[in-house]
Amino acid sequence: MPAKKVLIDRASIAARSAARLEYVAAPMDALFGADTVAVATGNTPKTLEAWRSTGKGPAFVRMGRSVRYRKRDVESWIAREGVRA
């Protein structure tokens, strides 16, 4: 069976690049949503969601119904786990 072709449009690439730049330039106490953290860690938002439900992944905070990740916690998790996109 031939490999499935995945088309990535330029807008998607630009959005991911912008999210990564936003993350890198932010101070350590900045809060980010799962989409930005997924780009920064090379995972998907669904993976982060699964990790939250099982107690894995970076520490997060709930703000009402929203989930946010503090950059300091994400960077600490990356250093501990040796994960980087």
C-alpha positions as CSV (number, residue, x, y, z in Angstrom):
1,M,0.0,0.0,0.0
2,P,1.5,3.4,-1.0
3,A,2.3,5.9,1.7
4,K,-0.4,8.5,2.2
5,K,0.5,12.0,0.9
6,V,0.0,14.8,3.4
7,L,-0.4,18.2,2.0
8,I,0.8,21.1,4.2
9,D,-0.3,24.5,3.0
10,R,1.9,27.6,3.4
11,A,-0.6,29.2,5.8
12,S,-0.2,26.3,8.1
13,I,3.6,26.4,8.0
14,A,3.5,30.2,8.6
15,A,1.1,29.8,11.6
16,R,3.3,27.2,13.2
17,S,6.4,29.3,12.7
18,A,4.6,32.3,14.2
19,A,3.6,30.2,17.2
20,R,7.1,29.0,17.7
21,L,8.5,32.5,17.5
22,E,5.9,33.8,20.0
23,Y,6.8,31.0,22.4
24,V,10.6,31.5,22.1
25,A,10.4,35.3,22.6
26,A,8.0,35.2,25.6
27,P,9.2,35.6,29.2
28,M,9.4,32.5,31.4
29,D,6.2,33.4,33.3
30,A,4.1,33.7,30.1
31,L,1.0,31.4,29.7
32,F,0.2,29.6,26.5
33,G,-2.6,27.5,25.1
34,A,-2.2,23.9,24.1
35,D,-1.8,24.8,20.4
36,T,1.3,26.8,21.0
37,V,2.8,24.4,23.4
38,A,2.1,21.5,21.0
39,V,4.2,23.4,18.4
40,A,6.9,24.2,20.9
41,T,7.2,20.5,22.0
42,G,6.6,18.8,18.7
43,N,3.4,17.1,19.9
44,T,-0.3,17.6,19.1
45,P,-2.9,19.3,21.2
46,K,-4.6,15.9,21.5
47,T,-1.4,14.4,22.9
48,L,-1.2,17.1,25.5
49,E,-4.9,16.5,26.3
50,A,-4.2,12.8,26.8
51,W,-1.2,13.6,29.0
52,R,-3.3,15.9,31.2
53,S,-5.8,13.2,31.8
54,T,-3.1,10.7,32.8
55,G,-0.9,13.1,34.8
56,K,1.9,13.1,32.3
57,G,3.4,16.0,30.3
58,P,4.2,19.5,31.4
59,A,2.4,21.1,34.4
60,F,-0.7,23.2,33.5
61,V,-3.1,25.5,35.1
62,R,-6.9,25.8,34.5
63,M,-8.4,29.2,34.0
64,G,-12.1,28.5,34.1
65,R,-12.6,26.0,31.3
66,S,-9.3,26.9,29.6
67,V,-6.0,25.1,30.0
68,R,-2.8,27.1,30.0
69,Y,0.8,26.1,30.3
70,R,3.4,28.3,31.9
71,K,6.6,28.5,29.7
72,R,8.7,27.9,32.8
73,D,6.9,24.6,33.4
74,V,7.1,23.5,29.8
75,E,10.9,24.2,29.6
76,S,11.4,22.4,32.9
77,W,9.5,19.4,31.5
78,I,11.5,19.5,28.3
79,A,14.7,19.5,30.3
80,R,13.6,16.6,32.4
81,E,12.2,14.4,29.6
82,G,14.8,15.4,26.9
83,V,12.1,16.2,24.4
84,R,12.3,19.0,21.8
85,A,10.8,19.3,18.3
